[in-house]
Amino acid sequence: MNFQPLGKRVLVKRVEEANTTVSGIIIPDNAQEKPSRGEVVAVSSEVKELKCGDMVLFGKFSGSEVTLDGDKFLVIDSEDIFGIIK
């Protein structure tokens, strides 16, 4: 995949959350919320705070979903990213 975001945007791949609760209850796929964390896959040249491989936390309704090479990603404005997960 060769994708370069423009403006102050980043390309993020969502990281799937566990589908069971702490007590062991399995949450069905249709009841799960979309994860709000992901891995940065590509960064615009205008974004200096992030780099590929960073794990980030973002708003639940942030970005636009795109499909590249059969995989789903989000294109997110860097301002919609809350922070980097260390």
Beta strands, then each sheet from edge to edge (+ up, - down):
strand 1: 9-14
strand 2: 37-43
strand 3: 55-58
strand 4: 64-68
strand 5: 71-77
strand 6: 81-85
sheet 1: 4+ 5- 1+ 2- 3+ 6-
end
